[in-house]
Amino acid sequence: MALGLRSQPIDIINTYLDGDGASTAAVAASLKKKNTDPIACMLSIMFAVNSRQEDRVKVFEQQILDLTKENKELKEENQELSDRLLRAEAYSGRATSILTNVPQPAGNNEDTVAVVTGVVKKIIPDFTRERISVAHRNKQRTDNKPRSITVVFTHIRDKDIVSDFRKQQPLRPNKIGVYHYTPKSVLERKQQLQDLDCVEKIYYDGPNRMFSVKLEGEEKFRRNVLTRNDIMN
């Protein structure tokens, strides 16, 4: 008997549930006016509420799936943009060197470009100051040694020539050092790559601002690695 009367109470309950919501007491009062069997009323309320909850759960589950997919796509897009920026930073530093132990005059009137030009002339006799884009002293040292100099050459070849001579005779008397400039972001990426389970060894290739990576199970190093995709592809 109760099952036979179920359809009418369900229609009444659904009418209430389709609005802003109604209390169980209000639904029960409406069913009572319809002289609905109490057992049928109880079963109908349970059936209608459970059915509506299942529908809402399905909606929430789909929303979660959509958000998860969108979040994954945003992460991939963000990683791609980050990799592009990193490559641009690595490339932009290819013409940059760091000079150390270059004598520093007293006061703040140093012509740093002229100082660097004089150093480079020991290696490239016809070098002129016009072949330097930027040259400046870096922050004060704590050991009272001359502040290092960051120099950006207008031609990468000049920077490479100076770097090749850094351990040879022209600069050794004054113990002047020449080092490759490495952007902080590139050094941070090294740590990220090193943390990958598949990476066995990793070395930094200063001149190219890239890494050489040896993966587990491989004999040779992979050259010119900068991003995770360079390893996985």
Backbone hydrogen bonds in HBPLUS format (Angstrom, degrees):
<---DONOR---> <-ACCEPTOR-->    atom                        ^
c    i                          cat <-CA-CA->   ^        H-A-AA   ^      H-
h    n   atom  resd res      DA  || num        DHA   H-A  angle D-A-AA Bond
n    s   type  num  typ     dist DA aas  dist angle  dist       angle   num
A0005-LEU N   A0001-MET O   3.24 MM   4  6.56 132.8  2.48 141.6 152.6     1
A0005-LEU N   A0002-ALA O   3.16 MM   3  5.35 138.4  2.34 100.0 111.0     2
A0006-ARG N   A0003-LEU O   3.27 MM   3  5.19 165.8  2.29 104.5 107.6     3
A0010-ILE N   A0006-ARG O   3.16 MM   4  6.30 160.4  2.20 157.5 163.5     4
A0011-ASP N   A0007-SER O   3.18 MM   4  6.43 155.2  2.25 147.5 152.9     5
A0012-ILE N   A0008-GLN O   3.25 MM   4  6.59 157.4  2.30 149.7 155.4     6
A0013-ILE N   A0009-PRO O   2.85 MM   4  6.12 164.5  1.88 156.8 160.9     7
A0014-ASN N   A0010-ILE O   2.84 MM   4  5.97 166.9  1.86 155.2 158.8     8
A0015-THR N   A0011-ASP O   3.06 MM   4  6.20 147.8  2.17 140.4 148.6     9
A0016-TYR N   A0012-ILE O   3.25 MM   4  6.64 150.8  2.34 145.0 151.6    10
A0016-TYR N   A0013-ILE O   3.08 MM   3  5.22 118.3  2.48  98.4 112.8    11
A0017-LEU N   A0013-ILE O   2.87 MM   4  6.16 163.1  1.90 155.4 160.8    12
A0018-ASP N   A0014-ASN O   2.89 MM   4  5.92 137.9  2.07 144.1 153.0    13
A0019-GLY N   A0016-TYR O   3.14 MM   3  5.60 153.3  2.21 109.0 116.7    14
A0027-VAL N   A0023-SER O   3.15 MM   4  6.54 159.6  2.20 150.7 156.0    15
A0028-ALA N   A0024-THR O   2.85 MM   4  6.05 161.5  1.88 150.2 155.8    16
A0029-ALA N   A0025-ALA O   2.88 MM   4  6.05 154.7  1.94 146.0 152.8    17
A0030-SER N   A0026-ALA O   3.09 MM   4  6.31 153.6  2.16 143.9 150.1    18
A0031-LEU N   A0027-VAL O   3.02 MM   4  6.31 156.3  2.08 149.8 156.3    19
A0032-LYS N   A0028-ALA O   2.88 MM   4  6.10 146.3  2.00 144.9 154.8    20
A0033-LYS N   A0029-ALA O   3.13 MM   4  6.41 148.9  2.23 143.1 150.0    21
A0034-LYS N   A0030-SER O   3.30 MM   4  6.62 136.8  2.50 134.9 145.9    22
A0034-LYS N   A0031-LEU O   3.04 MM   3  5.03 126.9  2.34  92.3 106.8    23
A0036-THR N   A0031-LEU O   3.14 MM   5  5.58 165.3  2.16 152.8 154.0    24
A0035-ASN N   A0032-LYS O   2.90 MM   3  4.99 157.5  1.95 107.3 111.8    25
A0041-CYS N   A0037-ASP O   2.80 MM   4  6.04 150.2  1.89 153.0 163.1    26
A0042-MET N   A0038-PRO O   2.93 MM   4  6.22 159.8  1.97 150.2 153.8    27
A0043-LEU N   A0039-ILE O   2.97 MM   4  6.21 169.8  1.98 154.6 157.2    28
A0044-SER N   A0040-ALA O   2.85 MM   4  5.90 153.4  1.92 144.0 152.0    29
A0045-ILE N   A0041-CYS O   2.95 MM   4  6.18 159.1  2.00 151.6 156.6    30
A0046-MET N   A0042-MET O   3.08 MM   4  6.32 168.1  2.09 152.2 155.1    31
A0047-PHE N   A0043-LEU O   2.88 MM   4  6.02 162.0  1.92 148.7 154.2    32
A0048-ALA N   A0044-SER O   2.82 MM   4  5.92 167.0  1.83 152.2 156.0    33
A0049-VAL N   A0045-ILE O   2.92 MM   4  5.98 168.8  1.93 152.5 156.2    34
A0050-ASN N   A0046-MET O   3.03 MM   4  6.03 165.9  2.05 146.1 150.7    35
A0051-SER N   A0047-PHE O   2.96 MM   4  6.02 157.5  2.01 144.0 150.9    36
A0052-ARG N   A0048-ALA O   2.94 MM   4  6.13 159.1  1.99 148.3 153.7    37
A0053-GLN N   A0049-VAL O   2.91 MM   4  6.11 155.7  1.97 149.9 157.0    38
A0054-GLU N   A0050-ASN O   2.94 MM   4  6.16 153.6  2.01 147.2 154.0    39
A0055-ASP N   A0051-SER O   3.11 MM   4  6.41 152.3  2.19 143.4 150.5    40
A0056-ARG N   A0052-ARG O   3.01 MM   4  6.30 156.5  2.06 147.1 153.4    41
A0057-VAL N   A0053-GLN O   2.85 MM   4  6.09 155.7  1.91 149.4 156.3    42
A0058-LYS N   A0054-GLU O   3.03 MM   4  6.27 156.0  2.09 145.6 151.4    43
A0059-VAL N   A0055-ASP O   3.06 MM   4  6.38 152.1  2.14 143.7 151.3    44
A0060-PHE N   A0056-ARG O   2.88 MM   4  6.19 162.2  1.91 153.3 157.7    45
A0061-GLU N   A0057-VAL O   2.81 MM   4  6.02 158.1  1.86 151.4 157.7    46
A0062-GLN N   A0058-LYS O   3.02 MM   4  6.20 155.9  2.08 144.8 150.5    47
A0063-GLN N   A0059-VAL O   2.95 MM   4  6.22 154.1  2.02 147.7 155.4    48
A0064-ILE N   A0060-PHE O   2.88 MM   4  6.15 151.8  1.96 148.5 156.1    49
A0065-LEU N   A0061-GLU O   3.00 MM   4  6.27 155.9  2.06 145.2 151.5    50
A0066-ASP N   A0062-GLN O   2.90 MM   4  6.16 157.8  1.95 149.1 155.1    51
A0067-LEU N   A0063-GLN O   2.91 MM   4  6.11 159.9  1.95 146.9 152.5    52
A0068-THR N   A0064-ILE O   2.85 MM   4  6.00 154.3  1.91 147.4 154.9    53
A0069-LYS N   A0065-LEU O   2.97 MM   4  6.16 158.7  2.02 146.9 152.1    54
A0070-GLU N   A0066-ASP O   2.92 MM   4  6.13 160.3  1.96 147.5 153.3    55
A0071-ASN N   A0067-LEU O   2.82 MM   4  5.95 156.3  1.87 146.4 153.1    56
A0072-LYS N   A0068-THR O   3.01 MM   4  6.19 154.4  2.07 144.4 150.8    57
A0073-GLU N   A0069-LYS O   3.00 MM   4  6.27 158.8  2.05 148.9 154.5    58
A0074-LEU N   A0070-GLU O   2.94 MM   4  6.17 154.3  2.00 147.3 154.4    59
A0075-LYS N   A0071-ASN O   2.95 MM   4  6.16 153.8  2.02 145.4 152.5    60
A0076-GLU N   A0072-LYS O   2.98 MM   4  6.23 159.6  2.02 149.5 154.6    61
A0077-GLU N   A0073-GLU O   2.93 MM   4  6.12 156.7  1.98 144.9 151.7    62
A0078-ASN N   A0074-LEU O   2.82 MM   4  5.97 156.9  1.88 146.4 153.1    63
A0079-GLN N   A0075-LYS O   2.87 MM   4  6.06 154.4  1.94 146.7 153.7    64
A0080-GLU N   A0076-GLU O   2.95 MM   4  6.16 154.3  2.02 144.8 151.6    65
A0081-LEU N   A0077-GLU O   3.02 MM   4  6.27 159.5  2.06 148.9 153.8    66
A0082-SER N   A0078-ASN O   2.89 MM   4  6.09 153.1  1.97 144.0 152.2    67
A0083-ASP N   A0079-GLN O   2.86 MM   4  6.08 153.1  1.94 147.0 153.9    68
A0084-ARG N   A0080-GLU O   3.00 MM   4  6.25 156.0  2.06 146.4 152.7    69
A0085-LEU N   A0081-LEU O   2.99 MM   4  6.21 160.2  2.03 147.9 153.0    70
A0086-LEU N   A0082-SER O   2.94 MM   4  6.12 153.5  2.01 143.9 151.5    71
A0087-ARG N   A0083-ASP O   2.97 MM   4  6.20 158.0  2.02 148.5 153.7    72
A0088-ALA N   A0084-ARG O   3.00 MM   4  6.26 155.9  2.06 146.1 153.0    73
A0089-GLU N   A0085-LEU O   2.91 MM   4  6.18 156.2  1.97 149.4 155.7    74
A0090-ALA N   A0086-LEU O   2.84 MM   4  6.06 158.3  1.88 150.1 156.5    75
A0091-TYR N   A0087-ARG O   2.87 MM   4  6.04 159.6  1.91 148.0 153.6    76
A0092-SER N   A0088-ALA O   2.90 MM   4  6.01 156.4  1.96 145.1 152.0    77
A0094-ARG N   A0091-TYR O   3.15 MM   3  5.46 168.3  2.16 114.8 117.3    78
A0096-THR N   A0093-GLY O   3.15 MM   3  5.18 161.6  2.18 113.2 113.7    79
A0153-PHE N   A0095-ALA O   2.90 MM  58  5.41 163.8  1.93 163.2 158.4    80
A0097-SER N   A0151-VAL O   2.95 MM  54  5.48 160.7  1.98 157.1 162.9    81
A0151-VAL N   A0097-SER O   2.98 MM  54  5.48 170.3  1.99 158.8 161.4    82
A0098-ILE N   A0179-TYR O   2.82 MM  81  5.01 157.6  1.87 145.9 150.9    83
A0179-TYR N   A0098-ILE O   2.85 MM  81  5.01 156.4  1.90 144.0 151.7    84
A0099-LEU N   A0149-ILE O   2.81 MM  50  5.03 163.4  1.84 149.9 154.2    85
A0149-ILE N   A0099-LEU O   2.82 MM  50  5.03 159.7  1.86 147.7 154.4    86
A0100-THR N   A0177-GLY O   2.88 MM  77  4.88 155.1  1.94 134.9 140.7    87
A0177-GLY N   A0100-THR O   3.09 MM  77  4.88 152.2  2.17 120.8 129.3    88
A0114-ALA N   A0111-ASP O   3.02 MM   3  5.37 118.0  2.42 104.7 119.2    89
A0115-VAL N   A0111-ASP O   3.02 MM   4  6.39 151.8  2.10 149.7 158.7    90
A0116-VAL N   A0112-THR O   2.95 MM   4  6.19 166.8  1.97 154.9 156.9    91
A0117-THR N   A0113-VAL O   2.91 MM   4  6.06 156.3  1.96 145.8 153.2    92
A0118-GLY N   A0114-ALA O   3.02 MM   4  6.23 153.4  2.09 144.3 150.4    93
A0119-VAL N   A0115-VAL O   3.16 MM   4  6.53 148.5  2.27 144.3 152.8    94
A0120-VAL N   A0116-VAL O   2.89 MM   4  6.15 169.0  1.90 161.1 163.1    95
A0121-LYS N   A0117-THR O   2.97 MM   4  6.06 146.8  2.09 145.7 154.2    96
A0122-LYS N   A0119-VAL O   3.17 MM   3  5.73 152.5  2.25 110.6 118.1    97
A0123-ILE N   A0120-VAL O   2.82 MM   3  5.38 154.7  1.88 115.7 124.2    98
A0124-ILE N   A0120-VAL O   2.78 MM   4  5.98 169.4  1.79 158.1 161.8    99
A0127-PHE N   A0124-ILE O   2.97 MM   3  5.43 158.0  2.02 129.9 129.9   100
A0131-ARG N   A0128-THR O   3.07 MM   3  5.82 165.5  2.09 119.5 124.2   101
A0132-ILE N   A0129-ARG O   3.06 MM   3  5.50 150.6  2.15 118.6 119.3   102
A0154-THR N   A0131-ARG O   3.04 MM  23  5.24 169.9  2.05 125.9 126.8   103
A0133-SER N   A0152-VAL O   2.70 MM  19  5.38 152.1  1.78 156.8 166.0   104
A0134-VAL N   A0152-VAL O   3.32 MM  18  5.07 155.4  2.39 128.8 134.9   105
A0152-VAL N   A0134-VAL O   2.74 MM  18  5.07 165.0  1.76 153.2 156.5   106
A0136-HIS N   A0150-THR O   3.04 MM  14  5.58 153.5  2.11 148.4 156.7   107
A0150-THR N   A0136-HIS O   2.92 MM  14  5.58 158.7  1.97 169.9 166.8   108
A0138-ASN N   A0148-SER O   2.80 MM  10  5.50 154.6  1.86 158.7 157.9   109
A0158-ASP N   A0155-HIS O   3.18 MM   3  5.61 127.0  2.48 106.7 117.8   110
A0160-ASP N   A0156-ILE O   2.91 MM   4  6.24 156.0  1.97 154.2 161.4   111
A0161-ILE N   A0157-ARG O   2.90 MM   4  6.15 157.2  1.96 152.7 158.3   112
A0162-VAL N   A0158-ASP O   3.05 MM   4  6.28 167.5  2.07 153.0 155.7   113
A0163-SER N   A0159-LYS O   2.97 MM   4  6.16 157.2  2.03 146.6 153.4   114
A0164-ASP N   A0160-ASP O   2.92 MM   4  6.12 149.3  2.01 146.4 154.3   115
A0165-PHE N   A0161-ILE O   3.21 MM   4  6.46 136.6  2.41 142.3 153.0   116
A0165-PHE N   A0162-VAL O   3.18 MM   3  5.26 133.4  2.40  97.0 109.3   117
A0166-ARG N   A0163-SER O   3.29 MM   3  5.20 166.1  2.31 104.0 107.4   118
A0168-GLN N   A0165-PHE O   3.05 MM   3  5.06 164.5  2.08 109.5 114.1   119
A0172-ARG N   A0169-GLN O   3.16 MM   3  5.24 142.0  2.31 106.9 118.0   120
A0176-ILE N   A0171-LEU O   3.19 MM   5  5.46 153.0  2.27 160.2 154.3   121
A0175-LYS N   A0172-ARG O   2.88 MM   3  4.66 153.0  1.95 103.8 112.5   122
A0186-VAL N   A0183-PRO O   3.04 MM   3  5.41 131.5  2.28 105.8 118.0   123
A0187-LEU N   A0183-PRO O   3.31 MM   4  6.76 156.5  2.37 150.8 156.8   124
A0188-GLU N   A0184-LYS O   2.97 MM   4  6.26 154.2  2.04 151.4 158.8   125
A0189-ARG N   A0185-SER O   3.04 MM   4  6.24 144.9  2.17 136.4 145.5   126
A0190-LYS N   A0186-VAL O   3.12 MM   4  6.46 142.1  2.27 143.3 153.0   127
A0192-GLN N   A0188-GLU O   3.32 MM   4  6.71 153.4  2.40 143.0 149.9   128
A0193-LEU N   A0189-ARG O   2.94 MM   4  6.24 159.1  1.98 156.5 161.2   129
A0194-GLN N   A0190-LYS O   2.86 MM   4  6.03 155.3  1.92 149.0 156.8   130
A0195-ASP N   A0191-GLN O   3.10 MM   4  6.25 134.8  2.32 140.5 150.6   131
A0196-LEU N   A0193-LEU O   3.12 MM   3  5.49 159.5  2.16 109.2 115.6   132
A0199-VAL N   A0196-LEU O   3.20 MM   3  5.58 159.8  2.24 111.5 117.5   133
A0216-GLU N   A0198-CYS O   2.93 MM  18  5.62 157.9  1.98 151.1 157.1   134
A0200-GLU N   A0214-LYS O   2.80 MM  14  5.60 156.5  1.86 154.3 162.0   135
A0201-LYS N   A0214-LYS O   3.19 MM  13  5.08 158.6  2.24 136.1 141.0   136
A0214-LYS N   A0201-LYS O   2.88 MM  13  5.08 169.4  1.89 145.7 148.0   137
A0203-TYR N   A0212-SER O   2.84 MM   9  5.11 157.7  1.88 147.9 155.5   138
A0212-SER N   A0203-TYR O   2.77 MM   9  5.11 159.1  1.81 145.8 153.0   139
A0205-ASP N   A0210-MET O   2.72 MM   5  5.26 167.2  1.74 156.0 157.4   140
A0209-ARG N   A0205-ASP O   2.89 MM   4  5.75 119.4  2.26 149.0 166.1   141
A0210-MET N   A0205-ASP O   3.35 MM   5  5.26 150.8  2.44 138.6 139.4   142
A0209-ARG N   A0206-GLY O   3.19 MM   3  5.04 146.7  2.31  99.8 109.6   143
A0211-PHE N   A0225-VAL O   2.78 MM  14  4.87 147.4  1.88 138.9 149.3   144
A0225-VAL N   A0211-PHE O   2.92 MM  14  4.87 170.2  1.93 149.1 147.8   145
A0213-VAL N   A0222-ARG O   2.90 MM   9  5.08 158.8  1.95 144.0 147.2   146
A0222-ARG N   A0213-VAL O   2.62 MM   9  5.08 173.2  1.63 151.5 150.9   147
A0218-GLU N   A0215-LEU O   3.11 MM   3  5.53 159.6  2.15 134.5 134.3   148
A0230-ASP N   A0227-THR O   3.15 MM   3  5.32 132.8  2.39  97.8 109.8   149
A0231-ILE N   A0228-ARG O   3.02 MM   3  5.36 141.3  2.17 105.0 115.8   150
A0232-MET N   A0228-ARG O   3.02 MM   4  6.33 161.7  2.06 152.7 158.1   151
A0233-ASN N   A0229-ASN O   2.92 MM   4  5.65 157.8  1.97 145.2 148.9   152
